[in-house]
Amino acid sequence: MNTDVPTGTPARIPTPEPGDPRLARLALNQRTTASWTLPEAVRGCADAGIGTIGVWREPLAETGVQAAARMIGDAGLRVSSLCRGGFFTSGDWLGENIAALDEAAALDCPTLVLVPGGLPEGSRDLNGARQRVAEAIAELVPHARARGVRLAIEPMHPIFAADRGVISTLAHALDLAEQHPPEVVGVVVDTFHLWWEPGVLAQIARAGERIACYQVSDWITPLPPDALLGRGVVGDGHIDFTALTRAVVAAGYRGPVEVEVFNAELWAAPGAQVLATCARRHAELIAPHLPKGRST
């Protein structure tokens, strides 16, 4: 029986059962099941045999940091990343990022994902915004080091440069990260944002130990009117996950593979059904290219 969410691609393998070794590296980024609260996402992961979750700050605030930390620990889960810090070109960015670092530390989460932010309101100064990102990361480094949390710069597809991410390539993100120790500042390799980048495989090799997070979703066409919601489940679009996953592994990355899908149709589907689809696609298209064993 096909129990895929309505993505247009039929199920090709059975849903892996809890304990299936192919699920050892899979992590659910909470935004993939946006209809779930954090407690529901934790229960869903535990029931599906997925041992790692990427947490978002807004649902974390609804639950409470200390309560969430106990709940996640009691369920036997680990936190792969906290989304998100950054947005350095607007608002009280410093206070918000220090608060995010405190939350990550309380969750025993190794990585705070930094979405750089777009242009300041009314500005057309792209170079100035990019310089501001470099300065802000440098200002955050001592705070991150003190808490034992790594800052992970997430380059974003250039379609989002104006409003969400003025750092558009892995090469540029590495230029910024390499100004700081690798244990304090790394990068996110997100397939949706980077699959198009010329020379991306060479940049992944360059990243090496700086890869703090590997996030997967597919590029589907046509894009919806809100391009932010244009991600597909792995296998539904145009991305070569074999090449990208092998490159990340060759670079030395041994952490979780976070499935992070922004898609209104997916969000409207039952969370357990979404998670089952993601598990099948991971087992079929990602896991065969990963070293055996649990993520580190």
C-alpha positions in Angstrom: 0.0 0.0 0.0 1.3 3.5 -0.9 1.3 5.6 2.3 3.3 8.4 0.9 2.2 11.9 1.5 0.8 13.3 -1.8 4.1 14.2 -3.4 3.6 12.6 -6.8 6.2 9.9 -6.3 4.9 6.5 -5.2 6.4 4.5 -2.3 9.1 2.2 -3.5 10.1 0.4 -0.4 8.3 -0.5 2.9 8.6 2.0 5.8 11.6 1.1 7.9 10.7 -0.2 11.3 12.2 1.2 14.5 15.6 -0.2 15.0 16.3 -0.5 11.2 20.0 0.5 10.9 19.1 2.6 7.8 17.5 5.1 10.2 20.6 5.5 12.4 21.6 8.8 10.9 18.2 10.2 10.1 17.1 13.3 12.0 13.8 15.1 11.8 14.1 18.9 11.5 10.9 20.0 13.4 9.8 22.3 10.6 9.1 19.3 8.3 6.2 18.4 10.5 5.1 22.0 11.2 1.6 20.9 12.4 3.2 19.1 15.3 4.0 20.7 18.6 7.4 19.9 20.1 6.0 17.2 22.4 4.2 15.7 19.4 7.3 15.8 17.3 9.3 14.1 20.1 6.7 11.4 20.5 6.6 10.9 16.7 10.3 10.5 16.5 10.4 8.0 19.4 7.6 6.0 17.9 9.3 5.9 14.4 12.7 4.9 15.8 14.3 8.2 14.8 16.7 9.2 17.6 17.6 12.8 16.7 15.6 16.0 16.2 16.3 19.5 15.0 14.4 21.9 17.2 13.0 25.3 16.3 13.0 28.2 18.8 9.3 29.2 18.5 7.8 25.8 19.5 10.6 25.4 22.0 9.4 28.6 23.7 5.8 27.2 23.8 7.0 24.2 25.7 9.7 25.8 27.8 13.4 25.1 27.5 13.9 23.1 30.7 10.7 21.1 30.2 11.7 20.4 26.6 15.2 19.3 27.6 13.7 16.8 30.1 11.2 15.6 27.6 13.7 15.0 24.9 16.1 13.3 27.2 13.3 11.1 28.7 12.4 10.0 25.1 16.0 9.0 24.5 16.4 11.6 21.7 19.3 13.9 20.9 19.1 17.4 19.5 21.0 17.9 16.3 20.6 21.6 15.8 18.7 24.6 17.0 17.0 26.8 14.4 17.6 29.5 14.3 20.1 32.3 15.1 21.3 35.0 12.7 19.3 37.7 11.0 22.1 40.0 11.8 20.8 42.9 9.8 17.6 43.6 11.8 16.3 44.0 15.3 18.0 43.1 18.6 20.2 40.5 16.8 22.8 40.3 19.6 20.3 39.7 22.4 18.4 37.2 20.3 21.5 35.2 19.3 22.8 35.1 22.9 19.4 33.8 24.0 19.5 31.2 21.2 23.0 30.1 22.4 21.7 29.7 25.9 18.8 27.6 24.7 21.1 25.4 22.6 23.4 24.8 25.6 20.4 23.9 27.8 19.3 21.3 25.2 22.8 19.9 25.0 22.6 20.8 21.3 26.0 21.2 19.5 24.9 23.5 16.7 23.1 26.8 16.4 22.1 27.4 12.7 22.7 31.0 11.6 20.4 32.3 8.9 22.4 35.5 7.9 19.4 37.8 7.2 18.6 39.9 4.2 19.0 43.6 3.5 18.1 46.1 6.2 14.7 47.7 5.5 15.0 50.3 2.7 18.7 49.3 1.9 20.2 48.3 -1.4 23.7 47.9 0.1 24.3 44.2 -0.4 28.1 44.5 0.3 27.4 46.4 3.5 24.9 43.7 4.7 27.5 41.0 4.0 30.1 42.9 5.9 27.7 43.2 8.8 27.3 39.4 8.9 31.0 39.0 9.1 31.2 41.5 12.0 28.3 39.9 13.8 29.7 36.4 13.7 33.0 37.6 15.1 31.1 39.3 17.9 29.2 36.1 18.7 32.3 33.8 18.7 33.3 34.3 22.4 29.7 33.8 23.5 29.4 30.5 21.5 32.8 29.3 22.8 31.8 29.9 26.4 28.7 27.8 26.0 30.3 25.0 23.9 27.9 25.6 21.0 29.1 25.8 17.4 27.8 28.5 15.1 26.8 27.1 11.7 26.5 29.6 8.9 23.8 28.6 6.5 24.3 29.9 2.9 20.9 30.3 1.2 19.8 30.2 -2.4 20.3 33.6 -4.0 16.5 33.9 -4.5 16.4 34.7 -0.8 19.3 37.2 -0.8 17.1 40.3 -0.3 15.0 39.1 2.6 16.6 36.1 4.3 20.2 35.3 3.4 22.8 37.7 1.9 25.3 34.8 2.0 24.4 32.7 -1.0 27.2 30.2 -1.6 29.1 27.6 0.4 32.3 29.3 -0.8 31.3 32.6 0.7 30.1 30.9 4.0 33.5 29.2 4.2 35.3 32.5 3.6 33.6 33.8 6.7 33.9 30.6 8.8 37.6 30.2 8.1 38.3 33.4 10.0 37.5 31.5 13.2 38.4 28.1 14.8 36.5 25.2 13.2 35.2 24.0 16.6 33.4 27.4 17.0 32.3 28.3 13.5 31.1 25.9 10.9 28.7 25.7 8.0 25.4 24.1 7.0 25.3 22.1 3.9 21.6 22.3 2.8 20.9 20.6 -0.5 18.0 22.9 -1.3 20.2 26.0 -1.1 23.4 24.6 -2.5 22.7 22.0 -5.2 23.0 24.7 -8.0 26.3 26.2 -6.9 29.1 25.7 -9.4 31.9 23.7 -7.9 29.9 22.8 -4.8 31.5 19.4 -4.5 34.9 21.0 -4.3 33.6 23.4 -1.7 32.2 20.5 0.4 35.6 18.9 0.3 37.1 22.3 1.4 34.6 22.5 4.2 35.8 19.3 5.8 35.5 19.4 9.6 33.6 22.6 9.4 30.4 20.8 8.2 28.2 21.2 11.3 24.9 20.1 9.8 23.7 18.3 6.7 20.1 19.2 5.7 18.2 17.5 2.9 15.2 18.4 0.8 14.6 18.5 -2.9 14.2 21.3 -5.4 10.9 21.0 -7.2 9.4 22.8 -10.1 7.4 24.8 -10.7 8.1 26.7 -7.6 5.0 27.9 -5.7 4.2 31.6 -5.4 5.9 31.6 -2.0 9.3 30.2 -3.0 10.1 29.6 0.7 7.6 26.7 0.6 9.1 25.2 -2.6 11.0 22.3 -1.0 10.1 18.8 -1.8 10.8 15.5 -0.1 14.0 13.8 -1.1 13.4 12.1 -4.5 10.7 14.4 -5.7 12.8 16.9 -7.6 16.0 17.7 -9.4 18.8 17.2 -6.8 21.5 14.6 -7.1 21.6 13.3 -3.5 24.1 10.6 -4.3 26.8 13.0 -5.3 26.1 15.5 -2.5 25.9 12.8 0.2 29.0 11.0 -0.9 30.8 14.4 -1.0 29.7 15.2 2.6 30.8 11.7 3.8 34.2 12.0 2.0 34.7 15.4 3.7 34.5 13.5 7.0 31.0 14.4 8.2 29.6 11.7 10.5 26.7 13.6 12.0 22.9 13.4 11.5 21.2 13.9 8.2 18.4 16.4 8.9 15.3 16.3 6.7 14.0 19.8 6.5 11.1 20.4 4.2 9.1 23.6 3.9 6.0 22.7 1.9 2.4 23.7 2.6 0.9 20.4 1.3 3.3 18.4 3.4 2.4 20.5 6.5 -1.3 19.8 5.9 -0.7 16.0 6.0 -0.7 14.0 9.2 2.7 14.2 10.9 3.2 10.4 11.2 2.5 10.0 7.5 5.1 12.7 6.7 7.6 11.1 8.9 7.1 7.7 7.4 7.6 9.1 3.9 10.8 10.8 4.9 12.1 7.6 6.5 11.4 5.6 3.3 13.1 8.2 1.1 16.1 8.4 3.5 16.4 4.6 3.6 16.3 4.4 -0.2 18.2 7.4 -1.4 20.5 8.7 1.4 21.4 5.8 3.8 23.1 3.6 1.1 25.8 6.3 0.8 26.4 6.7 4.5 28.9 4.8 6.7 27.2 2.3 9.0 26.5 3.1 12.6 24.9 5.9 14.6 25.8 9.5 14.0 28.4 11.1 16.2 
